[in-house]
Amino acid sequence: MRRITKNTVALSVVALLAVPMAAPSIAQQADTNPSIIVTGERVPALETLPAGPDIKGTITARKGDQMKVTTAEGQASVITIAETTRVKASSGLFGGKGKLTTAALLNGIPVTVKTLQWNGGLVAKEVTFKNNDYKTAMMIRNGTNQRFEENEAATEALRGRMADIDNYNLKGTTNVFFDTGKTILSEKGKADLCAAATTAEGTSNALLLVVGYTDSVGDEDYNQTLSEKRASRVINYLQQVCKWKPYRMLTPTGMAESDPLADNSTEEGRAQNRRVSVNILVSKSVDGI
C-alpha cells in the first residue's frame, strides 16, 4: 500500500461523494448545507422501528450514511441510510453483476424513499429509482462530455450538485491491478484490499473512495464500462469479505484511461494503469481543519 501523509489532496476525479455521518436527530430540515459530522451511532433493527412518511424527491446531497432528499416543492429531508436499507432499481446496474448497495445512491437521482422513525429523525427502509436516472447521474459524475438532449435541464442541475473532493484529506492509497480486459481480483489484490480496510478501520472517521481505471487499449465507451465494473468488484469485496461498512464508503467512480500512473506506450506502463485505487479519506470537518 502506498501511504500518503500530506494533509491535503487534489484528486483529479469528478465524483459525487458521500459525507461523514450526522447526528441522526437531524431530519426534514430545509437547510441546504449538507455538512454532516460523524457520530458512529448504530441504527437498530429496522423491523423494530415505527413507520415514517414516504418521501418522493431528488437526492441533493449524499454523505456517508446520510442523504438529503428534496421534493419538487423544495422541502428537504436528511435521511439516515442503514446497513439493511434496501436499494432497488428498474434493471441491471453495474452490467447486471454484483450486489446492489447504497453506493448506487448518487446525487441528482430522483428517488422514492420508504422511511421509518428513529431517534427523532428518519431512516430509510427502502429506496427505489429508475435505472435510466441512475445512468444519467453516473455519466455526469464521471465527467463525460455526452449530452442528454431530452434531459439537458436535469443534466445541468446534476452538474451543480457535485461535491468537492477538496473537502477531504487523503490518508493513504492502495492500488490493486487487473489483467487486460478483466475484472477478476488476484489473490494479492484480495489480500491488499483487506489490509487497506484494516488500516482504514484504525484511522479515526475514515471513509473509502474507490476509483477504477483502465489502460489506453480499447475505445472510450468500453474502457468507461470496464473501469466501473472493476470499481464495483472492489467495492463488493471490501464490503462482503473485508467487512467494510457500506455507510463508510464514498460514492465510487470509473475514470477509464484518465490519470495514468505510467506510460501507456509500454506493456509495463499499461499494467500499472489497469488498476483500482482505494483511497482512505477523512473529512476536513472532523480532521482538525
C-alpha positions as CSV (number, residue, x, y, z in Angstrom):
1,M,0.0,0.0,0.0
2,R,1.2,3.4,-0.9
3,R,0.9,5.7,2.1
4,I,0.4,9.4,1.6
5,T,0.8,11.7,4.6
6,K,0.3,15.1,3.3
7,N,-2.7,17.0,4.8
8,T,-4.5,17.9,1.6
9,V,-5.1,16.3,-1.7
10,A,-6.5,17.4,-5.1
11,L,-7.6,14.1,-6.6
12,S,-8.3,14.6,-10.3
13,V,-11.7,12.9,-10.0
14,V,-15.1,14.4,-10.7
15,A,-17.0,12.3,-8.3
16,L,-20.1,12.6,-6.3
17,L,-19.1,12.0,-2.7
18,A,-20.9,10.9,0.4
19,V,-20.2,12.7,3.6
20,P,-19.5,11.5,7.2
21,M,-22.3,10.6,9.4
22,A,-24.5,13.2,11.1
23,A,-26.4,13.2,14.4
24,P,-29.4,11.0,13.5
25,S,-31.8,13.5,15.0
26,I,-31.3,15.8,12.0
27,A,-34.3,15.2,9.7
28,Q,-36.7,17.0,7.5
29,Q,-34.9,20.3,7.7
30,A,-34.8,22.9,4.9
31,D,-31.2,23.9,5.5
32,T,-29.2,23.4,2.2
33,N,-25.9,23.0,4.0
34,P,-25.0,19.3,3.6
35,S,-22.3,19.2,6.2
36,I,-22.7,16.2,8.5
37,I,-20.5,15.2,11.4
38,V,-19.6,11.6,12.2
39,T,-21.1,10.2,15.4
40,G,-20.9,6.5,14.8
41,E,-24.3,5.7,16.3
42,R,-25.7,2.4,15.0
43,V,-29.2,2.2,13.7
44,P,-31.3,-0.6,15.4
45,A,-33.0,-3.4,13.6
46,L,-35.4,-1.8,11.1
47,E,-38.3,-4.1,11.9
48,T,-38.4,-2.7,15.4
49,L,-39.0,0.9,14.2
50,P,-42.4,2.6,13.6
51,A,-43.3,3.7,10.0
52,G,-42.5,7.1,8.7
53,P,-43.7,9.0,5.7
54,D,-42.9,8.0,2.1
55,I,-40.7,10.8,0.5
56,K,-40.5,11.4,-3.2
57,G,-37.8,13.8,-4.4
58,T,-34.3,14.1,-5.7
59,I,-31.0,13.3,-3.8
60,T,-29.4,16.7,-3.4
61,A,-26.6,15.6,-1.0
62,R,-25.1,12.2,-0.2
63,K,-22.5,11.9,2.5
64,G,-21.6,8.8,4.4
65,D,-24.7,7.2,5.9
66,Q,-26.8,10.3,5.3
67,M,-28.6,11.6,2.2
68,K,-30.7,14.7,1.7
69,V,-33.8,14.3,-0.4
70,T,-35.5,17.4,-1.7
71,T,-39.1,17.3,-3.0
72,A,-40.4,19.2,-6.0
73,E,-41.9,21.8,-3.6
74,G,-38.4,22.4,-2.1
75,Q,-38.8,20.6,1.2
76,A,-35.6,18.8,2.2
77,S,-35.3,15.8,4.5
78,V,-32.0,14.4,5.8
79,I,-32.4,10.6,5.9
80,T,-30.2,8.0,7.6
81,I,-29.1,5.0,5.5
82,A,-28.9,1.8,7.5
83,E,-26.8,-1.2,6.7
84,T,-30.0,-3.1,5.9
85,T,-31.6,-0.3,3.8
86,R,-32.9,-1.9,0.5
87,V,-31.9,-0.2,-2.7
88,K,-33.9,-1.1,-5.9
89,A,-33.6,-0.1,-9.5
90,S,-35.6,-1.0,-12.6
91,S,-32.9,-3.3,-14.0
92,G,-29.2,-4.4,-14.0
93,L,-26.8,-2.0,-12.5
94,F,-23.0,-2.5,-13.0
95,G,-23.6,-4.6,-16.1
96,G,-26.1,-6.8,-14.3
97,K,-23.4,-8.2,-11.9
98,G,-22.6,-7.6,-8.3
99,K,-24.7,-6.7,-5.3
100,L,-26.7,-3.5,-5.5
101,T,-25.6,-1.4,-2.5
102,T,-26.3,2.0,-1.1
103,A,-23.2,3.2,-3.1
104,A,-25.7,3.5,-6.0
105,L,-27.5,6.4,-4.3
106,L,-25.9,9.2,-6.3
107,N,-26.6,12.9,-6.1
108,G,-29.2,14.0,-8.6
109,I,-31.2,10.8,-8.8
110,P,-35.0,11.1,-8.3
111,V,-36.0,8.5,-5.7
112,T,-38.9,7.3,-3.6
113,V,-37.9,6.5,0.0
114,K,-40.0,4.4,2.4
115,T,-38.9,5.7,5.8
116,L,-39.0,4.7,9.4
117,Q,-38.9,6.9,12.5
118,W,-35.8,6.7,14.6
119,N,-34.3,8.9,17.3
120,G,-36.3,11.9,16.4
121,G,-35.4,11.6,12.7
122,L,-35.9,9.3,9.7
123,V,-34.1,6.2,8.5
124,A,-34.6,4.7,5.0
125,K,-36.2,1.3,4.9
126,E,-36.3,1.1,1.1
127,V,-35.0,3.4,-1.7
128,T,-36.2,3.0,-5.3
129,F,-35.3,4.8,-8.5
130,K,-35.3,4.3,-12.3
131,N,-32.3,2.8,-13.9
132,N,-32.2,5.5,-16.6
133,D,-31.9,8.2,-13.9
134,Y,-29.0,6.3,-12.4
135,K,-27.2,6.1,-15.7
136,T,-27.7,9.8,-16.3
137,A,-26.2,10.6,-12.8
138,M,-23.3,8.2,-13.4
139,M,-22.4,9.8,-16.7
140,I,-22.5,13.3,-15.1
141,R,-20.4,12.2,-12.1
142,N,-17.8,10.7,-14.3
143,G,-17.4,13.9,-16.2
144,T,-18.1,12.6,-19.6
145,N,-18.9,15.0,-22.5
146,Q,-22.0,13.2,-23.5
147,R,-25.1,15.3,-23.7
148,F,-28.6,14.2,-22.9
149,E,-30.8,16.3,-25.3
150,E,-34.0,15.2,-23.7
151,N,-32.7,15.7,-20.2
152,E,-30.4,18.7,-20.7
153,A,-32.0,20.7,-17.8
154,A,-31.7,17.7,-15.5
155,T,-28.1,17.3,-16.6
156,E,-27.1,20.8,-15.8
157,A,-28.9,20.5,-12.4
158,L,-26.8,17.4,-11.6
159,R,-23.6,19.2,-12.5
160,G,-24.4,21.9,-10.0
161,R,-24.8,19.4,-7.2
162,M,-21.3,17.8,-7.5
163,A,-19.4,17.6,-4.2
164,D,-15.8,18.9,-3.9
165,I,-13.0,16.4,-3.3
166,D,-11.0,19.1,-1.6
167,N,-13.4,18.7,1.4
168,Y,-11.3,15.7,2.3
169,N,-7.7,14.9,3.4
170,L,-6.1,11.8,1.9
171,K,-4.5,9.5,4.4
172,G,-3.4,6.7,2.1
173,T,-3.9,4.8,-1.2
174,T,-3.9,1.2,-2.1
175,N,-3.8,0.1,-5.8
176,V,-5.0,-3.3,-6.9
177,F,-4.1,-4.3,-10.5
178,F,-6.0,-6.3,-13.2
179,D,-5.2,-8.3,-16.3
180,T,-6.1,-6.8,-19.7
181,G,-9.9,-6.5,-20.2
182,K,-10.5,-8.4,-16.9
183,T,-12.3,-7.6,-13.6
184,I,-11.1,-10.6,-11.6
185,L,-9.2,-9.8,-8.4
186,S,-5.9,-11.6,-7.9
187,E,-5.1,-13.2,-4.6
188,K,-2.6,-10.5,-3.9
189,G,-5.3,-7.9,-4.7
190,K,-7.7,-9.5,-2.3
191,A,-5.2,-9.5,0.5
192,D,-4.2,-5.9,-0.2
193,L,-7.9,-4.8,-0.1
194,C,-8.5,-6.3,3.3
195,A,-5.2,-4.8,4.5
196,A,-6.4,-1.4,3.3
197,A,-9.7,-1.9,5.1
198,T,-7.8,-2.8,8.3
199,T,-5.7,0.3,8.0
200,A,-8.7,2.5,7.4
201,E,-10.5,0.9,10.4
202,G,-7.7,2.2,12.6
203,T,-8.0,5.7,11.2
204,S,-10.4,7.8,13.0
205,N,-13.5,8.8,11.0
206,A,-12.0,7.3,7.8
207,L,-14.1,6.7,4.6
208,L,-13.1,4.9,1.5
209,L,-13.3,6.2,-2.1
210,V,-12.9,3.6,-4.8
211,V,-11.9,4.7,-8.3
212,G,-11.5,2.3,-11.3
213,Y,-9.1,2.8,-14.2
214,T,-8.0,1.1,-17.4
215,D,-5.0,1.3,-19.8
216,S,-5.4,3.0,-23.2
217,V,-6.3,-0.1,-25.1
218,G,-9.9,-0.2,-26.3
219,D,-12.4,2.5,-27.2
220,E,-13.7,5.1,-24.7
221,D,-17.1,3.5,-24.0
222,Y,-15.6,0.1,-23.4
223,N,-13.0,1.5,-21.1
224,Q,-15.5,3.5,-19.2
225,T,-17.7,0.4,-18.6
226,L,-14.7,-1.7,-17.7
227,S,-13.4,0.9,-15.1
228,E,-16.8,1.0,-13.5
229,K,-17.1,-2.8,-13.3
230,R,-13.6,-3.0,-11.7
231,A,-14.6,-0.4,-9.1
232,S,-17.8,-2.4,-8.4
233,R,-15.9,-5.6,-8.0
234,V,-13.6,-4.0,-5.4
235,I,-16.5,-2.5,-3.5
236,N,-18.2,-5.8,-3.3
237,Y,-15.1,-7.5,-2.0
238,L,-14.4,-4.8,0.6
239,Q,-18.0,-5.0,1.9
240,Q,-18.7,-8.7,1.7
241,V,-15.3,-10.2,2.5
242,C,-13.3,-7.4,4.3
243,K,-16.5,-6.4,6.2
244,W,-16.1,-2.7,5.4
245,K,-19.4,-1.0,6.3
246,P,-21.4,0.4,3.4
247,Y,-22.1,3.6,5.3
248,R,-18.4,4.4,5.4
249,M,-18.0,4.1,1.6
250,L,-18.0,7.2,-0.6
251,T,-19.7,7.0,-4.0
252,P,-17.5,5.0,-6.4
253,T,-16.5,6.1,-9.9
254,G,-14.9,4.8,-13.0
255,M,-12.3,7.0,-14.8
256,A,-11.4,4.8,-17.8
257,E,-7.9,5.7,-19.0
258,S,-7.7,9.1,-17.2
259,D,-4.9,9.8,-14.8
260,P,-2.5,7.1,-15.8
261,L,0.2,6.1,-13.3
262,A,2.7,5.2,-16.0
263,D,3.4,5.5,-19.7
264,N,0.7,3.7,-21.8
265,S,3.1,3.2,-24.7
266,T,4.8,0.3,-22.9
267,E,3.4,-3.0,-21.6
268,E,4.8,-2.3,-18.1
269,G,3.2,1.1,-18.0
270,R,-0.2,-0.3,-19.2
271,A,-0.1,-2.9,-16.4
272,Q,0.3,-0.2,-13.8
273,N,-2.7,1.7,-15.3
274,R,-5.1,-1.3,-15.2
275,R,-6.0,-0.6,-11.6
276,V,-8.5,0.3,-8.9
277,S,-7.4,2.9,-6.3
278,V,-8.8,2.6,-2.8
279,N,-8.3,6.0,-1.1
280,I,-8.6,6.5,2.6
281,L,-10.2,9.9,3.2
282,V,-11.1,11.9,6.3
283,S,-13.4,14.9,6.1
284,K,-11.6,18.1,7.0
285,S,-14.6,18.9,9.3
286,V,-13.5,16.1,11.6
287,D,-9.8,16.1,10.9
288,G,-8.9,19.2,12.8
289,I,-9.1,21.6,9.8
